[in-house]
């Protein structure tokens, strides 16, 4: 039987308040579905407070009072529809002398940097505890630099503050924030005074039949809990990017994005392993929604002229950034942290499958890689290294790994680092299950028992972290180099955590706590003090604990769905503050079709990090000799480019930029670059267009200027070009003519270099430890450019060297 939308919205509100989340269409919430918070904001049982006017503001303190008018939603019947209108409301609270019908609540502005301001708006006279020093989303350097009084901050930047009868204005050379007193608005302008966006007020409904709720917060009729709903203007032609590793279209305009961690079972749906409450606009501004509560961002999906941010949180704590994409990414990662530079070996080939089950099998994989002359640096053991497959107990199987320390030493001697899989969930059959439960180290429910049948590590508990890191430390001290940080998406929403919070706030923080605990354990116990993990889930701030991969991609050959999802996800992830990212070449779920795997290879090797993983066979020698040659060719290409890869990685680490980079990050003034979603810049100088479909050519958009094919030297003009994959003869001829140390076989991918680029390369090595840096050469890609520029950062360097020729 069908239910009315009003009934469904009311039901959603009640269940949300009980922390048993439902989606907006009334379907029971599942762990693989992110909660849709928009349903709470059309519930007739709730009270609505609409941001109305500034009741006072002290520019010296950066604090004031915002008046909120009380409304209700009233049903409205017309000839052909039932809808609702916001109607002014007189409270019925008792005793009425103790409550305000239209409360005045605090608004606070903080100066963060020359390009950033922080706006905090409260919905209660009791301000929730907001201790930046204890917030895991913030970078330690940001916390240290912003200690003390909010308006006497280190590096706060120069903002001129002025006030008049109409508004308060914060302004500098980067932009302007105007706080209009009545009707209340937050108005963002660029340096030339152009409005970038602004909040909506109830008066904006006067000229439309659509009675859109403006900036508001709700008090639920079920339990008086509050949630806030900032609503901003969405302009014609505006495009929105970010929100984490999202697999849908990069431009979020027209989409409703549920920003909550889930296991979507692959990169093909609208769910996200790695959501991030941060986004930016092509108009020159960005927002970091500093919250861990579930949020639904409606970017013109329900109303084409509005960004409607349905937040579970009762506070709006926003960092506002001004500038071009590179500026905004730099500022955002100043607040939440930049990805630290990773060791050289991590950029090599990682060989894996699900799973290698024995010491003998692992050593045989290493032997085959070397005997087939496939450059590689890491062997990964997935779920099968324990005594029982998938049963994580941090111990090598005693019957299948007779001498694990000896194996690790042998692999290291042959140039291989070792990675091991684990997860934070413990089944009742796991030998640690009862210890974790009895010692209070697992997440509990309100009854004091477990939320799930499994025990979930409570990583907000210092005791749990110590226990967990001790287990990891023993493995690292045995000679393991990196740990796979799998799962982390299932922290119970209705759980009670040692932090004192419920899963409503801890669920999304769980991947961040998980990433941090593991990364710190690896770094502090490795001989080289190298922090490296291989993580699937993430949240804002997780970029400080690299690195992450794209999850369990489908192996559909028709449409290359998994490959497309990974490409979109990687680009979106990079637009959300993460420098380093990888994916499972060929897909994960079943044996990869030969043609799909071949086309995926160059995309995988021209990513910051490269791993073959999934259902067997992933190893090329088990597929065919021809495929082994193709795999080797792609691996050799990356190892020859390793000086370029390592240098670009350093710049990304320094500036908060992604290695797999949407074109508009590098070309923000090229309108066409903002439209491209199926190609990318690999660093700042190389453009990559993967083959997402069968064939030997594809249409490629090129920003203005000349572009030179990396494989055959052909020159192309900017604009849309139909480009063919080079033939073997062309590649061989170009290599011989130019002295470029390329292999003679073509790679099934479009790879182009910007005119005026100087690319450093080295001879092929079987591992990064064998690279002969003394034989580094430079290849100039030059057509019209008067001079070629290259960059070099070698292991042990202190800064990037700029080379011009």
LINFEN-V822977 format. One record per residue. N is the residue number from 1. RES is the residue in three letters. OMEGA is omega in whole degrees, 0 to 359 (* if undefined). D_FIRST is the distance of its C-alpha to the first C-alpha in Angstrom with 1 decimal. Layout:
n: <N:N>
res: <RES:RES>
omega: <OMEGA:OMEGA>
d_first: <D_FIRST:D_FIRST>
This chain:
n: <1:2:3:4:5:6:7:8:9:10:11:12:13:14:15:16:17:18:19:20:21:22:23:24:25:26:27:28:29:30:31:32:33:34:35:36:37:38:39:40:41:42:43:44:45:46:47:48:49:50:51:52:53:54:55:56:57:58:59:60:61:62:63:64:65:66:67:68:69:70:71:72:73:74:75:76:77:78:79:80:81:82:83:84:85:86:87:88:89:90:91:92:93:94:95:96:97:98:99:100:101:102:103:104:105:106:107:108:109:110:111:112:113:114:115:116:117:118:119:120:121:122:123:124:125:126:127:128:129:130:131:132:133:134:135:136:137:138:139:140:141:142:143:144:145:146:147:148:149:150:151:152:153:154:155:156:157:158:159:160:161:162:163:164:165:166:167:168:169:170:171:172:173:174:175:176:177:178:179:180:181:182:183:184:185:186:187:188:189:190:191:192:193:194:195:196:197:198:199:200:201:202:203:204:205:206:207:208:209:210:211:212:213:214:215:216:217:218:219:220:221:222:223:224:225:226:227:228:229:230:231:232:233:234:235:236:237:238:239:240:241:242:243:244:245:246:247:248:249:250:251:252:253:254:255:256:257:258:259:260:261:262:263:264:265:266:267:268:269:270:271:272:273:274:275:276:277:278:279:280:281:282:283:284:285:286:287:288:289:290:291:292:293:294:295:296:297:298:299:300:301:302:303:304:305:306:307:308:309:310:311:312:313:314:315:316:317:318:319:320:321:322:323:324:325:326:327:328:329:330:331:332:333:334:335:336:337:338:339:340:341:342:343:344:345:346:347:348:349:350:351:352:353:354:355:356:357:358:359:360:361:362:363:364:365:366:367:368:369:370:371:372:373:374:375:376:377:378:379:380:381:382:383:384:385:386:387:388:389:390:391:392:393:394:395:396:397:398:399:400:401:402:403:404:405:406:407:408:409:410:411:412:413:414:415:416:417:418:419:420:421:422:423:424:425:426:427:428:429:430:431:432:433:434:435:436:437:438:439:440:441:442:443:444:445:446:447:448:449:450:451:452:453:454:455:456:457:458:459:460:461:462:463:464:465:466:467:468:469:470:471:472:473:474:475:476:477:478:479:480:481:482:483:484:485:486:487:488:489:490:491:492:493:494:495:496:497:498:499:500:501:502:503:504:505:506:507:508:509:510:511:512:513:514:515:516:517:518:519:520:521:522:523:524:525:526:527:528:529:530:531:532:533:534:535:536:537:538:539:540:541:542:543:544:545:546:547:548:549:550:551:552:553:554:555:556:557:558:559:560:561:562:563:564:565:566:567:568:569:570:571:572:573:574:575:576:577:578:579:580:581:582:583:584:585:586:587:588:589:590:591:592:593:594:595:596:597:598:599:600:601:602:603:604:605:606:607:608:609:610:611:612:613:614:615:616:617:618:619:620:621:622:623:624:625:626:627:628:629:630:631:632:633:634:635:636:637:638:639:640:641:642:643:644:645:646:647:648:649:650:651:652:653:654:655:656:657:658:659:660:661:662:663:664:665:666:667:668:669:670:671:672:673:674:675:676:677:678:679:680:681:682:683:684:685:686:687:688:689:690:691:692:693:694:695:696:697:698:699:700:701:702:703:704:705:706:707:708:709:710:711:712:713:714:715:716:717:718:719:720:721:722:723:724:725:726:727:728:729:730:731:732:733:734:735:736:737:738:739:740:741:742:743:744:745:746:747:748:749:750:751:752:753:754:755:756:757:758:759:760:761:762:763:764:765:766:767:768:769:770:771:772:773:774:775:776:777:778:779:780:781:782:783:784:785:786:787:788:789:790:791:792:793:794:795:796:797:798:799:800:801:802:803:804:805>
res: <UNK:UNK:UNK:UNK:UNK:UNK:UNK:UNK:UNK:UNK:UNK:UNK:UNK:UNK:UNK:UNK:UNK:UNK:UNK:UNK:UNK:UNK:UNK:UNK:UNK:UNK:UNK:UNK:UNK:UNK:UNK:UNK:UNK:UNK:UNK:UNK:UNK:UNK:UNK:UNK:UNK:UNK:UNK:UNK:UNK:UNK:UNK:UNK:UNK:UNK:UNK:UNK:UNK:UNK:UNK:UNK:UNK:UNK:UNK:UNK:UNK:UNK:UNK:UNK:UNK:UNK:UNK:UNK:UNK:UNK:UNK:UNK:UNK:UNK:UNK:UNK:UNK:UNK:UNK:UNK:UNK:UNK:UNK:UNK:UNK:UNK:UNK:UNK:UNK:UNK:UNK:UNK:UNK:UNK:UNK:UNK:UNK:UNK:UNK:UNK:UNK:UNK:UNK:UNK:UNK:UNK:UNK:UNK:UNK:UNK:UNK:UNK:UNK:UNK:UNK:UNK:UNK:UNK:UNK:UNK:UNK:UNK:UNK:UNK:UNK:UNK:UNK:UNK:UNK:UNK:UNK:UNK:UNK:UNK:UNK:UNK:UNK:UNK:UNK:UNK:UNK:UNK:UNK:UNK:UNK:UNK:UNK:UNK:UNK:UNK:UNK:UNK:UNK:UNK:UNK:UNK:UNK:UNK:UNK:UNK:UNK:UNK:UNK:UNK:UNK:UNK:UNK:UNK:UNK:UNK:UNK:UNK:UNK:UNK:UNK:UNK:UNK:UNK:UNK:UNK:UNK:UNK:UNK:UNK:UNK:UNK:UNK:UNK:UNK:UNK:UNK:UNK:UNK:UNK:UNK:UNK:UNK:UNK:UNK:UNK:UNK:UNK:UNK:UNK:UNK:UNK:UNK:UNK:UNK:UNK:UNK:UNK:UNK:UNK:UNK:UNK:UNK:UNK:UNK:UNK:UNK:UNK:UNK:UNK:UNK:UNK:UNK:UNK:UNK:UNK:UNK:UNK:UNK:UNK:UNK:UNK:UNK:UNK:UNK:UNK:UNK:UNK:UNK:UNK:UNK:UNK:UNK:UNK:UNK:UNK:UNK:UNK:UNK:UNK:UNK:UNK:UNK:UNK:UNK:UNK:UNK:UNK:UNK:UNK:UNK:UNK:UNK:UNK:UNK:UNK:UNK:UNK:UNK:UNK:UNK:UNK:UNK:UNK:UNK:UNK:UNK:UNK:UNK:UNK:UNK:UNK:UNK:UNK:UNK:UNK:UNK:UNK:UNK:UNK:UNK:UNK:UNK:UNK:UNK:UNK:UNK:UNK:UNK:UNK:UNK:UNK:UNK:UNK:UNK:UNK:UNK:UNK:UNK:UNK:UNK:UNK:UNK:UNK:UNK:UNK:UNK:UNK:UNK:UNK:UNK:UNK:UNK:UNK:UNK:UNK:UNK:UNK:UNK:UNK:UNK:UNK:UNK:UNK:UNK:UNK:UNK:UNK:UNK:UNK:UNK:UNK:UNK:UNK:UNK:UNK:UNK:UNK:UNK:UNK:UNK:UNK:UNK:UNK:UNK:UNK:UNK:UNK:UNK:UNK:UNK:UNK:UNK:UNK:UNK:UNK:UNK:UNK:UNK:UNK:UNK:UNK:UNK:UNK:UNK:UNK:UNK:UNK:UNK:UNK:UNK:UNK:UNK:UNK:UNK:UNK:UNK:UNK:UNK:UNK:UNK:UNK:UNK:UNK:UNK:UNK:UNK:UNK:UNK:UNK:UNK:UNK:UNK:UNK:UNK:UNK:UNK:UNK:UNK:UNK:UNK:UNK:UNK:UNK:UNK:UNK:UNK:UNK:UNK:UNK:UNK:UNK:UNK:UNK:UNK:UNK:UNK:UNK:UNK:UNK:UNK:UNK:UNK:UNK:UNK:UNK:UNK:UNK:UNK:UNK:UNK:UNK:UNK:UNK:UNK:UNK:UNK:UNK:UNK:UNK:UNK:UNK:UNK:UNK:UNK:UNK:UNK:UNK:UNK:UNK:UNK:UNK:UNK:UNK:UNK:UNK:UNK:UNK:UNK:UNK:UNK:UNK:UNK:UNK:UNK:UNK:UNK:UNK:UNK:UNK:UNK:UNK:UNK:UNK:UNK:UNK:UNK:UNK:UNK:UNK:UNK:UNK:UNK:UNK:UNK:UNK:UNK:UNK:UNK:UNK:UNK:UNK:UNK:UNK:UNK:UNK:UNK:UNK:UNK:UNK:UNK:UNK:UNK:UNK:UNK:UNK:UNK:UNK:UNK:UNK:UNK:UNK:UNK:UNK:UNK:UNK:UNK:UNK:UNK:UNK:UNK:UNK:UNK:UNK:UNK:UNK:UNK:UNK:UNK:UNK:UNK:UNK:UNK:UNK:UNK:UNK:UNK:UNK:UNK:UNK:UNK:UNK:UNK:UNK:UNK:UNK:UNK:UNK:UNK:UNK:UNK:UNK:UNK:UNK:UNK:UNK:UNK:UNK:UNK:UNK:UNK:UNK:UNK:UNK:UNK:UNK:UNK:UNK:UNK:UNK:UNK:UNK:UNK:UNK:UNK:UNK:UNK:UNK:UNK:UNK:UNK:UNK:UNK:UNK:UNK:UNK:UNK:UNK:UNK:UNK:UNK:UNK:UNK:UNK:UNK:UNK:UNK:UNK:UNK:UNK:UNK:UNK:UNK:UNK:UNK:UNK:UNK:UNK:UNK:UNK:UNK:UNK:UNK:UNK:UNK:UNK:UNK:UNK:UNK:UNK:UNK:UNK:UNK:UNK:UNK:UNK:UNK:UNK:UNK:UNK:UNK:UNK:UNK:UNK:UNK:UNK:UNK:UNK:UNK:UNK:UNK:UNK:UNK:UNK:UNK:UNK:UNK:UNK:UNK:UNK:UNK:UNK:UNK:UNK:UNK:UNK:UNK:UNK:UNK:UNK:UNK:UNK:UNK:UNK:UNK:UNK:UNK:UNK:UNK:UNK:UNK:UNK:UNK:UNK:UNK:UNK:UNK:UNK:UNK:UNK:UNK:UNK:UNK:UNK:UNK:UNK:UNK:UNK:UNK:UNK:UNK:UNK:UNK:UNK:UNK:UNK:UNK:UNK:UNK:UNK:UNK:UNK:UNK:UNK:UNK:UNK:UNK:UNK:UNK:UNK:UNK:UNK:UNK:UNK:UNK:UNK:UNK:UNK:UNK:UNK:UNK:UNK:UNK:UNK:UNK:UNK:UNK:UNK:UNK:UNK:UNK:UNK:UNK:UNK:UNK:UNK:UNK:UNK:UNK:UNK:UNK:UNK:UNK:UNK:UNK:UNK:UNK:UNK:UNK:UNK:UNK:UNK:UNK:UNK:UNK:UNK:UNK:UNK:UNK:UNK:UNK:UNK:UNK:UNK:UNK:UNK:UNK:UNK:UNK:UNK:UNK:UNK:UNK:UNK:UNK:UNK:UNK:UNK:UNK:UNK:UNK:UNK:UNK:UNK:UNK:UNK:UNK:UNK:UNK:UNK:UNK>
omega: <183:176:177:180:180:177:180:179:179:178:181:182:181:183:177:181:177:180:173:194:174:176:187:181:174:178:181:179:175:181:180:178:176:180:177:185:185:182:179:189:169:184:182:180:184:172:185:178:185:180:190:188:175:182:179:181:177:183:179:179:185:182:177:179:178:180:181:178:183:180:167:173:181:176:179:179:174:184:191:180:166:179:176:176:171:184:179:188:171:188:174:184:180:353:189:179:187:184:179:176:181:189:169:185:191:167:185:177:177:178:185:179:179:181:187:172:178:181:180:181:185:179:181:175:175:183:177:179:180:181:182:183:181:184:184:179:184:177:178:179:178:179:181:182:183:178:176:183:187:181:172:187:176:178:185:180:183:175:176:182:178:181:176:179:184:188:170:186:169:189:169:184:180:183:187:169:175:174:181:187:174:347:184:173:162:184:177:177:174:185:180:177:179:177:178:173:177:178:180:178:181:180:179:178:188:187:181:174:180:182:182:175:177:177:185:163:181:166:187:176:183:187:180:175:188:171:185:186:174:180:183:176:170:189:175:180:181:179:184:182:177:180:177:182:183:186:175:182:181:178:185:179:185:182:168:187:177:186:177:183:172:166:184:179:179:183:184:182:179:175:184:168:191:175:179:182:182:175:177:186:174:178:172:175:177:179:164:177:186:179:171:177:177:182:173:180:181:183:178:180:182:177:193:183:186:166:183:187:183:187:173:184:177:181:168:178:187:166:182:183:178:173:176:184:180:178:184:178:178:181:179:180:168:182:186:175:176:177:177:179:181:179:186:186:182:181:178:182:173:181:185:167:171:10:168:191:184:175:180:182:180:179:178:177:178:180:181:177:181:182:176:177:176:180:181:183:185:169:182:173:184:193:191:182:176:176:176:180:178:183:188:175:175:180:172:175:185:182:182:176:185:183:185:179:177:178:181:178:178:179:181:180:180:175:182:166:184:178:179:180:169:180:186:181:185:181:179:179:179:185:178:187:185:177:180:180:184:183:175:182:178:177:181:175:185:179:181:177:184:176:183:173:179:173:179:180:174:185:167:182:179:179:178:180:180:179:183:183:176:178:180:182:181:179:181:180:175:179:175:184:186:180:176:184:188:179:184:184:191:176:188:175:182:179:173:188:181:178:184:180:174:178:177:177:183:183:182:176:186:178:179:178:180:177:184:182:182:182:181:178:179:184:186:183:178:182:182:183:180:177:179:170:178:194:178:183:182:175:179:182:181:179:177:184:185:14:186:177:195:175:193:186:175:180:176:176:179:181:180:189:180:179:177:179:178:180:178:181:180:178:181:178:178:177:181:172:182:181:190:186:177:181:181:181:180:183:190:202:179:176:184:173:186:184:179:180:180:181:180:185:182:174:179:181:175:166:183:180:194:178:168:184:177:178:182:1:169:183:188:183:176:180:177:176:181:179:176:177:180:179:180:181:180:179:179:178:181:181:174:180:187:175:177:181:184:180:179:178:179:179:179:179:182:191:180:182:177:172:174:200:174:186:186:175:180:183:186:181:176:184:180:182:180:183:189:182:184:172:185:169:174:192:187:190:184:177:182:176:181:175:181:177:176:177:183:177:176:176:182:173:179:172:186:179:179:178:184:178:183:187:183:174:179:184:180:176:176:184:179:180:173:190:179:173:179:175:179:180:180:181:181:181:181:179:181:183:188:185:178:184:177:169:187:181:179:176:183:184:173:181:184:182:179:174:180:181:175:188:178:180:179:176:181:175:182:171:181:179:181:180:177:184:179:181:178:177:179:175:179:174:192:174:180:185:179:185:176:181:177:183:183:173:182:175:181:179:178:179:180:178:177:182:179:179:*>
d_first: <0.0:3.8:6.5:10.0:12.7:14.8:12.5:12.4:16.1:16.9:15.3:17.3:20.4:20.4:20.0:22.5:25.0:24.7:25.6:22.5:21.6:18.2:17.9:17.0:13.6:12.4:13.4:15.9:19.4:21.6:25.4:25.5:23.3:25.0:23.2:22.3:23.9:22.9:19.7:22.1:23.8:21.1:20.3:21.2:22.4:25.1:28.6:29.8:33.5:34.8:38.1:40.5:44.3:47.0:48.6:51.5:52.6:55.6:56.5:58.9:56.2:53.5:51.3:49.9:47.2:44.1:42.7:38.9:37.5:34.6:31.5:28.0:25.1:24.5:21.7:23.2:22.1:23.9:23.9:21.5:19.8:18.8:20.6:22.7:26.5:28.6:30.7:33.7:33.3:35.8:35.2:34.8:36.1:38.6:41.5:41.3:44.8:43.8:41.2:41.4:39.0:39.9:41.3:43.9:43.3:45.4:45.5:47.9:49.5:51.5:53.8:53.2:55.3:56.6:53.3:50.9:49.8:47.4:45.2:43.6:41.5:40.6:37.8:39.7:43.3:43.3:43.5:42.1:44.7:45.3:48.3:48.8:51.3:48.7:46.0:45.7:44.4:47.8:50.8:53.8:56.0:53.7:53.7:57.5:58.1:55.9:57.1:58.4:57.8:55.1:57.5:60.4:58.8:60.7:60.0:57.7:58.9:60.3:58.1:59.7:58.0:58.5:57.1:57.2:55.8:52.9:52.0:53.0:53.7:54.2:56.0:58.0:58.9:55.5:53.3:52.3:49.7:49.7:48.0:47.8:48.1:46.2:43.7:43.2:43.0:43.9:45.6:46.7:49.6:51.8:55.5:56.1:53.8:50.9:47.5:45.5:42.4:41.6:39.0:37.0:37.5:35.6:38.3:37.2:34.2:36.6:36.9:33.3:30.2:28.2:28.6:28.7:29.2:32.8:34.5:32.9:32.0:29.4:29.8:26.6:25.7:24.8:28.2:30.4:30.6:31.3:30.6:32.3:31.3:34.4:33.9:36.6:37.5:36.9:39.7:40.0:41.0:40.2:39.3:38.1:39.1:38.8:36.0:37.3:37.1:34.3:33.7:32.1:34.4:37.2:36.7:33.7:33.4:30.1:28.5:26.5:28.4:27.2:30.6:30.1:31.7:29.7:30.7:29.1:30.7:32.8:33.8:31.2:28.1:27.7:28.2:31.8:34.2:36.4:34.8:37.3:36.6:39.3:39.4:41.8:42.0:44.4:45.6:47.5:45.6:43.5:41.5:41.4:38.5:40.3:37.4:35.9:32.6:29.6:29.6:27.5:29.8:28.3:31.2:30.4:26.9:25.1:28.3:31.3:33.9:33.0:33.0:30.4:31.1:28.4:30.4:29.6:33.2:34.5:37.6:38.2:41.2:41.9:44.9:45.6:47.7:49.7:51.2:50.7:48.6:51.6:52.3:48.8:48.5:51.8:50.9:47.5:49.3:52.0:49.4:47.5:50.2:51.5:51.4:54.7:56.9:56.4:59.3:60.5:59.5:55.8:55.9:57.1:55.2:52.9:52.6:49.8:47.3:44.9:47.2:51.0:51.6:55.3:58.4:59.9:56.9:56.9:60.7:60.3:57.8:60.3:63.1:61.2:60.5:64.1:65.5:63.2:64.4:60.9:61.1:58.9:58.9:56.1:55.0:51.6:50.7:46.9:45.1:47.8:50.8:49.9:50.8:47.2:45.2:42.7:44.0:45.5:48.6:50.9:53.4:54.6:54.3:57.8:58.1:56.9:58.5:62.0:63.3:60.5:63.0:65.4:62.6:61.7:65.4:65.8:62.9:64.1:67.6:66.2:64.4:60.9:58.8:56.2:52.6:50.6:46.8:45.1:41.9:41.1:38.9:40.5:39.1:40.2:42.7:44.4:47.8:47.0:43.7:45.2:47.7:45.1:43.0:46.0:47.7:44.7:44.4:40.7:37.7:36.5:33.4:33.6:34.5:37.5:36.3:34.9:31.6:31.6:33.4:35.9:38.3:37.9:41.2:41.2:43.1:43.3:45.7:49.3:50.0:47.3:48.7:52.2:51.2:49.3:52.1:54.7:53.0:52.9:56.5:57.9:56.4:57.7:61.1:61.2:61.1:57.4:57.0:53.2:50.0:46.7:44.2:41.1:37.5:37.1:33.5:32.0:33.5:31.0:29.2:29.3:32.8:35.9:38.9:42.6:42.6:41.0:37.8:34.3:32.7:31.0:34.5:36.0:33.5:34.7:38.2:38.3:39.3:42.0:43.4:43.2:45.0:47.6:48.4:48.9:50.8:53.1:53.8:54.7:56.8:58.8:59.7:60.6:64.3:63.7:61.3:58.7:55.1:52.8:49.4:46.8:43.5:39.9:38.1:39.4:39.0:41.2:44.7:44.3:46.6:49.4:48.9:49.0:47.9:44.3:42.9:39.8:37.9:36.9:36.9:35.7:38.4:36.9:40.0:38.1:37.3:38.9:35.5:36.8:40.0:38.4:36.1:39.1:41.2:38.6:38.1:41.8:42.4:39.7:41.0:44.5:43.3:42.1:45.5:46.0:49.2:48.9:46.1:45.9:43.6:43.7:45.8:44.3:40.9:40.0:37.5:39.5:43.0:43.5:44.4:48.1:47.6:44.8:46.9:50.0:48.3:46.7:50.2:51.7:48.6:48.8:52.5:52.4:50.0:51.6:51.0:50.7:49.2:48.7:46.0:43.3:43.0:46.6:48.7:48.9:52.7:54.3:57.1:54.6:53.2:56.4:59.7:58.6:55.4:57.6:59.8:56.9:55.7:59.2:59.7:56.7:57.8:61.4:60.2:58.5:61.5:63.9:61.8:61.6:63.9:61.6:58.5:60.0:61.3:58.1:56.3:58.8:58.2:54.4:55.0:57.3:55.1:51.5:51.1:49.2:51.1:48.3:48.3:46.3:48.9:48.5:49.6:53.0:52.9:51.1:52.9:51.9:48.9:48.2:48.2:45.0:43.1:44.0:41.6:43.0:46.5:48.2:51.5:52.8:54.7:56.5:58.5:56.6:53.7:51.5:49.2:47.7:47.0:43.3:43.7:46.3:49.5:52.7:51.9:49.4:49.1:50.1:50.2:53.4:54.3:57.5:60.7:62.0:60.3:62.1:60.6:61.2:61.8:64.0:65.2:63.8:63.4:60.4:59.9:57.0:54.0:51.9:53.8:53.1:54.8:55.7:56.0:59.8:61.6:63.6:66.8:65.9:65.0:68.2:70.3:68.9:69.3:72.9:73.7:72.1:72.9:69.2:68.7:65.7:65.2:65.8:62.4:59.7:56.4:53.3:52.3:53.5:55.6:57.5:59.8:60.5:63.8:66.2:64.7:67.0:65.1:66.7:66.7:68.3:69.3:66.8:66.6:64.9:63.5:63.6:66.3:68.6:68.3:71.7:71.3:75.0:74.2:71.5:71.8:70.4:69.1:69.2:66.7:68.5:68.6:69.0:68.8:72.3:71.7:69.4:67.8:66.7:65.6:66.5:65.5:66.9:66.3:68.5:68.6:68.1:67.0:66.0:69.0:69.0:71.0:72.1:74.1>
